[in-house]
Amino acid sequence: MSVVVPAYNEESRIKTMLAEAVHYLDKTYFGTREWEILIVDDGSSDETSKVALDWAAELQDAGAFDDGQVRVCRLEKNRGKGGAVSHVPCHVFLKLMVGNAACSWGVCHFCRCGWSQ
């Protein structure tokens, strides 16, 4: 299960939301760790990315989840929720889409981030 969290200036709320999400995912997937959370920081002017990364590092060190299960992608410029979400296939589904040859024009048709086959 991949959970995408578009975030813009959420430094005061992101830790609470992530804690609730991790609790729910662990409970729902019975500790199998077959889930990931990708926070897409949509060009925040606050410390959203830093707060999320620090929180994830602290809990990962404590063994709450594996390396890479909670990740942050920071966009330089605010693109809006739709722009942030359209960037996701490059980071969440890349292996699956490329491995399954899901499309002939390449994954980054979705986000135009510069990746090529």
Order of alpha helices (4+ residues) and beta strands (2+ residues): beta-alpha-beta-alpha-beta-alpha-alpha
